[in-house]
Amino acid sequence: MLRPNVISWLFVLSPLCQTTETPSITTGKKKDVVFLIDGTTAMRSDFPAIRDMIQRVVEKLDIGLDKVRVAVVQYSEDPKLEFLLNEHSTKEEVRQAVRRIRSKGGRVLNTGQALNYVTKNIYQRSAGSRIEERVPQFLILVTGGKSNDDVADPASQLKLNLVAPLAVGSGSADSEELKLISLAPEQAYIIRDFQQLPSVEQFIARLNGTIIVELPPTPGPRCTCTKGAQCAKVADIVFLVDGSINLGKDNFKEVMEFIVNLIDLFFTEQDNLQIGLAHYASDVTDVFYLNTYNNKDDIINAIGRAEYKGGRRINTGNAIKHIQQAHFVKEKGSRKDEGVPQILMIVTGGRSQDDGKSAALGLKATGVRIYAVGVGDIEDELNDLGSETTTVARASTFQELSELNEQILETLDDEIMGIKLCTGVKDTAKGESIN
């Protein structure tokens, strides 16, 4: 369990590496802290107490554009920006800005929408976030009620964007909802009323010290694979290939050759990679699962035996749901519970005739990263499927797929080789504090 007085820095894809050095998380005084506060009419009488709490926490922070940056957003039906991370450069400016905040009012509490808003609009370079510099990103949510909309996917997306959320709730706030939003259940803080906020200030202010990390499922802390260390790539990768008449038999063979070349370039003897394969049109054909083969030669031979079946309809959404239920499960070899990265690579040549975007979002919410590789004028389709722009690649023809190898391998290396989770039952990492 993570100690309740610390918050860990979240990282998404974290395979195992062999290293004897203590893993370190980004250190230094730079931090980006965002307060997301309930501004509904029901909270109006408590709003001054929330505002005062923010003031007192800010007082403890080393504010500065090169130090700690602070932003505040309040919300009810919709979010309202108070100020951005790069808007105020001194502690006094931040305090004055907080002092001017007034409750926006509103009867409906849409916490999910507010979480989406801060992910897309606040934790961005243009808004002052230094996430690209690996500066720790924190969110402190203060709410007095249960959300009217879904928070699960927005909370997951927030964490996938490397933000560490902490939630404080009172009144009719739902404790399970707060735990779901928080980075860990211990970072959801429930109080009887907002007059207890001074105790929360201490909880927030003491987010420091050494973290004892028990390896969690999927997201985990990073460690550095130092020079000379033996760092094996560890991941579960499923390939999902369009097998419809959009490709045709000859192009289907081109795609299989493309996958073989990728695996041959990427998979070395020291690696612990598991590979699965399926192809689809209106329904899905499972070729082999993550635990079917345990060496590269058998995997490559099995790919060579995959048979093209054709079909006029492309149901990418149905295929993604099938992969989630039939491949990324423990019974078929998924090591998600061990913290091993889960990756789906879709290769398609046409637009889905069902809802691929929603299915992709559902899969991504479980921690699976999606690479979308396509041929032809389907860029929007690929962007809807892929986890981000760096995991989307497109070629003009199937014969040009091999030209994408370098781009795809570079991103895979960044995610699987460059981000390592240290082995062992417990490791000690230097934690990040807000103050």
N, C-alpha and C positions, 0 to 999 in steps of 0.2 A: 504493500500500500504506500502511496505517496503521503508523506507527512502533511497534516492539514495546514501547517504554517509555511508551506512552500508551494510554488507553482512551477511546473516544468515547462521547458520550451519544446514545442511540438514540432516533430518532423514527420513527413508523410511516408516515403518509401525508404525503409531502413533494413537492408539485408545484413547478414552476419559477416563479421570479419575477425580474423585472428590477429590480435595485437596485445602486447603486454602493457602498453602505456595507458594511464588513466584517461578516459575520454573527457574532452572538455567541450562545453557549450560556449557560444559566443559570449565573451566577457566585456567589461567596460561599463561606462556610465550612460551610454546611449540606450534609450528606450522610448518607445512610442506607446502612450497610454490613452485609450479612448473610453470615456464614460458614456454609457447609453442608459438614459433615465426615463422612467415612466412619467409622462406628462399629462395623463388623463385627468378629467374633472374629479374623479374619485380620490385622486392623490393630491388635490390642491392644498389641503390643510397640512399635509406632510411635506410638501415641496420645499419649504424653507429649510427643514431639517436635512433633506437630501443635498440641497445647495450648500449648506454649511459643512456637511461631511466632505464634499468635494473640495471646498476651501481648505479644510484642515489637512486633507491628504496632500493637496498641492503644496501646502506649507512645508511638508516634509520632503518634497522632491527637489532635486537639483535641476531646475528648469533652465533651458537654453536650447537654441537651435542645434547645437553640437552636443547636447546632453539629453535631458528628458523633454520630450514634446508631449503636449496634452491637447486633446480635442474633446468636445462635448456635443452629443446629439440627444435630443429628447424625442419622444414619440407617443402616439396614441393610435388613431386609425392609420396615420402615415407619419414618417419621420420628419423632424425639423432640425436642420443643421444650426448649431449655435456658433461654433468656430472650428476651423480645421487645425491639423497638427502643425502646419507651418505659418499659422496666422499670428501667433504671439510669441515673442522671443525672450521675454523676461517673466519672472514669477509675478511681479506686480501687474503686468498686463493680463496675465491669465486670471489672477484673482479678481481684477476689475471686471473682466468679461464674465466670469462665473457669477459675480454679484449682480450683474444686469439681467440674468436669466429669469424669466417668468414662465409659469406653467402654461402650456399651449392649450390645454383643455381637450375634451373629446371623450366620448363614451365607450368607444371600442378600442381594445388593446391588441394590436397586431405585432407581436414580438418577432414572428418569423419574417415579416416584411422589413422590420427595422434591422434585423441581423443581415438580411440580404443587402440592405442599403449601405451599411457600414463596410461590408465586404467589397462592394462594387465602387463605392464613392469615397470612403475614408482611408482604407488600407491600400492606397494607390500612391504612386510616386508624385503624381500631379497634386495630390492633397497633402503632401508633406510626409507621407509614410516612407521610412527607410528600409522597408522589407527587403528590397533588392540588395541592400548592403548587409543583410543578415542581422539587422538591429532587431532585438526582441520586440514583439508586438503583443500588447495586452488589451483585453476588453474587460471593463467592469460594468456589468449590467445591474441596475437597481430597479426593481419592479414591485408593484403591490397587488398584482392580479395574475390570473391565468390567461394565457394568450388565446385570442379568438381564432388564430390561424395556426397552421402547422409550423413547428420549430425544428423538427428533426433534420430535414434536408438543409435548411439554412445554417443550422449549427454545425452540421458536418462539413459544409462548404467553407465555413469560416475557419474551421480547424485545418482543413486541407490547404487553406491559404496561409498556414503557419501562424495563426493567431491563437493565443492562449486566453480563453474566456474564464472569467470568474463571475458568479451570479449571486446577488443578494436579494432576498425576497421577504415580504411581510404581508400582512392582511390576508387576502385570498390567493396569494401566490401558490402555485403548485410545486411542491418540493421535488417531485419526480421530474417535472419539466425543467426546473432549475439544474438538477443533476445532469439531465440530458444535454443542456446547453453548455455546462461547465466542462473544462478540460478533463476533470475527474470529479466523481461524486463529492470528494472531500472539499472541493472548491466551490460548492454550493452552500451558501450561508443563510440559514433561516432565522429570522428574528420575530418576536411577538409584535412589535410595532417599531416605527422609525425613530422613536426616542432612544432605542438601543443602538443607534448608528455609531456612537463613539466606540463601542466594542468592535464594530466592524472595521473602523479606521485602524485599530491595532492589528486586526487580522490582515488587512491589506498592506499595512506598512511593514509587516514582518515577513513579507514574501521574500525571504532570503535564506542564505545558508547552504548547506550541502544536502543534495537530494540522494536518498538511497532508492535506486530504481530497480524494481522487479520488472523484468521484461514483460511488457504488455502486448496484447494482440494488436497487430498492425502498427499505428503510429508509435514511434519510440524515440528515445534520444539518440543523437548522433555521437559517433566517435571518429577520430581521425585515423585513417589507415596510414601509418607512418612509413617512411621510406625503409625498405628492407623487410617489411612485414608481409606475410603471406595472406593476401586478401582474396578469398574466393567470392565469386558472384553467387548470390542465393536469391532465387525468385521462382514463382509459379507463373508461367506464361501460356495463355491459351490463344491460338490462332483461329479466327472465325472468318471463313472465306465465302464470298458470294459464289454460289454454284449454279446460278440461273443462266438462261439463254443470253443474258446481257454479256456474259463472258464468252460462252461457246467452249467447245472442247479444247481447242488449241490454246486459247488464252488461259483456260483453267490450268493447263500444264505450265504455262509461263508463270502463273502465280505460285504454283507449287515449287517451281525452280527458284523463284525469288525467296520463298520461305526457307528452302534448303540452304541457299547461299547465306542468308542472314544467320541461321543457326550455326552454320559451319564457321563463319567469321567470329561469332560472338561466344560460342560455347567452347571452353577450354577444358583440359583434363581435371584441373583443380576445382572447377566450378560445381555447384550443387543446384543446377537448374532442372526444373520439371516442366515438360512441354505437353500441351494438349492440342487437339485439332478437331475442328468440325466445319462442315460447309452447309449452306442453306439456300433455299429459294422460298417456297411457300412454307415449308417446314425444315427441320434441321436433321442432318445426318452426322452422328458422332463417329469420328474416325478412330480416335483414341483419347484416353483421359490422362490427367497429370501423373497418375501412378501406374499407367500401363507399361511404360518403358523407363529404364533407369540408366541408359547410356546413349550417347549421341548417335552412334551408328545405327542402333535399332530404331531410333526416332526418325532419322533420315530415310531409312529403308521403308518405314511405315508411311511416310509422306509420299514416297514414290509410288506406293500401291493405292493411294487414294483415287477413287473412281468418280468421274464427272457424271452427274445424274440429270442436270438440266432442270427446267421449270420456268414458267413465264412470270410468276409473281415473286417479288422480293419483299419479304416480311422481316426487315432488319430488327424491328422492335421485338417481335416474337422470338427471334433468334437470340437476342441479347438476354431476354428473360430466361430462355432455356439454358444458356450458358451459366447464368447466375444460379439456377436451381440444380443443374446437372453436372457442372464442372467445378465451380468454386465452392465445393463442399468437402468436408473432411473425408467422407466415404470414397471420394474419387481422387484423393491425394492432396487436396488443398491444405497448405500449412499456415493459413491465415492466423489461426489461434497461437502459432508460435512466433508471430510477428514477421513472417516472410512476406515480401511484397507480392501483390496479386496484380497481374497485368493482362489485359485483353487487347489483342491486336486484330482489328477488323480490316479486311481487304475487300473492297467492293467496287463494282463498276456501274452502279445505277442508284437511282433514288428509291428509298423505301416506300412501299405502299401502305405501311402502317406507321404507328407513332414510334419512330426510333429514338427521338430526342428524350421522351419521358422515360423510356426503358433504360437509356444510357444514364440519365440522371439518377435513377433508382439504383443502378449498379455502382455508380461512382460514390453514392452515399454510403455504400458498404465498405468503402476503402479501396475499391479496384480502380486502377488507372487504365484509361482507355486510349489506345493509339488508333487513329483512323487513317487508313491508307486507301487512296482511291485513284481511279483512272477516268479522265474525261471532265466534263464541266459540272462537277458536283461539289464545289467548294463549300457551299452553305451546308450541305448535308454532312460533310466531313466535320465542319466546325461544330455542328450540333452534337456530333457523337464524341469527338475527342475531348480529353480532359482539359487541354489548353492548346494554344497555338503551336507550341513546340512539339506536341504529340499528333499533329496533323500533317500529312504529306500527300502530294498529288502529282501524278505523272500524266502526260498527254496520251500515251499509249501503253499497253501492257508490256511491250518490248522495252520500254524505258523505265520499268519498275526498278531495275537493278541500279539505276542512277540515284535512287533514293536511299540506297544502303548506308552511305556515309552519314546522311542526315539522321536517319533512324538510329543507327548505332551510336552516334555521338550523344543523342538524348538518352538512350538506354544506359550508356556508360555513366552519364551524369547521375542518373537516378539509382542505378544498381551498384556501380563501382564507387562512385563519388560519395554516396551517402551510406554509411556503414552503421550497423547496430552491433555493439560489442557482445561477444559471446560470454556465457557464464550465467549463473542464476542471478547474481547481483553484481552490479558495478556501481562505483561511486562517481558522480559527476558534479561539477561545480554548477550550482543553480543560479538562476537569474532572479534578481530582486527588482521590485519597482522603485524602491528608494535607494 
